[in-house]
Amino acid sequence: MKPIYSCDDGYGEIKIIHRAGGTLKTFSTPSRAQSGDYQQIEIGGGAPTDSTVYVTKGEAYTVVDTLQTEDTRFASFALSSLNRVLVAHALRQVGVPEDFELVVGLPLRNFYWDNGTPNQDLIAAKRDTHRIPVQLRTLEGDSSLPVPAKVHVLPQSLVVAMQSPAEDPDVPIAVVDIGSRTTDITVVQNGKVDFSRCGTLPDLGMAAAVDRFQAGVEKRCGQRLPNRKILQMALIQNKRIRIKGSDIPERDQRSARDEALREIAGRIQRGVEQHARTLDDCDHIVLIGGGALLLEGQFDWPHAQLHANAVHANAMAWLETLEQV
C-alpha cells in the first residue's frame, strides 16, 4: 500500500497529516506565495540554502512569508496554479516520497449538487489539478517534484460528522467549520446529509476577524497598519503590535481584539442558524477549523464541542477513511 498524505488546502493554511512509522504526523504552513521568481538573498549577500521558487505550467511562484503575498480568497482557488504550488510546497516540507497517494477535499456545497448527487466534473478537475507537474527552481536548474500516483477527493466536514454520531441516530448533529475565508455548516441525520440545512457563509472566517481587528486598532491609534501578517499574529497569538518603534497601548489592542472576536462570532452564529434554521435540535455541534480554536468560547451554543484536533480535523478524517478501504 502506498503511503497516503491527507491535505486540507485552505485559503489561510495548508494542513497535512500522514503516518510515518506508525506515528501520526501533522504539519501546517501558511498559504502565502507571490507570482514570480523572488529568490531571496540572505543577510550577508549569500544565496539561499533552500529554494522556495516553484514553476507549474510555465508560471513561477515564490512561497515565502516575508512578501506581500497573493490573496487566496478567490472563487477558483481550489483549481488554481497557486493552490497547486502551495500544496506541492507543503508536501515537499514533510518529505513526501516518489510514490504516494494524495487526498484533498472540496467544500460540501461544491462536492455535491443541490439534489445531493456528486459534482463529477468538479471532482475530476480537482483530482487532475494535483496531477499537473510542479518543478522546484534552484541555481542548478528546475527539478521535478513527486507527482501523486493517485489523487482522492472527499467532501469537507461530512466525514467528520459521520465520525461523531449522536447517541440517538434520529437526532441530527452539526459540524461548523470556521476557516480563513469561509464558514461551512453541515447537518447530518440518520447517516444522511440534510442539504436543506447546509450552507456556506462566504467571506466570513478568520480573515474577516483580522479585517475587523485592523479597523479597531486603526480607529484607536489613528494610524494605518498595512502589514496584515503582523495583525494576524497579534489576533491569533496575542503578540504586541508596534508602530514607529513603540508598542501600541495594551488596553487598545486588547479591546480591539475582544471586539473583533465578539463581532465575528456573532455574525457566524447568526449566519449558521439562518442556514440551518436552528441548531437547538442537534445532539451536539462539532467545531473545527483554525477559527474554531480562537472563537470556541464566543458562541451561545452550550452543546458545542471543540474537535480534539480542530485544525487538522478534515485531513485526519479523510486519512482514517482511506486507511479503512
Secondary structure, DSSP 8 states (H G I E B T S, - for coil): ---EEEEEE-SSEEEEEEEETTEEEEEEEE---EES------TTS---SS--EEEETTEEEE--TTS------STTGGGSHHHHHHHHHHHHHTT--SS-EEEEEE-HHHHB-TTS-B-HHHHHHHHHHTTS--EEEETTEEEE----SEEEEEETTHHHHHTS--SSTTS-EEEEEE-SS-EEEEEEETTEE-GGG-EEETT-SHHHHHHHHHHHHHHHHTS----HHHHHHHHHH----EETTEE--HHHHHHHHHHHHHHHHHHHHHHHHHHHS-STT-S-EEEESHHHHHHGGGS--TTEEE-TTSTTHHHHHHHHHHHT-
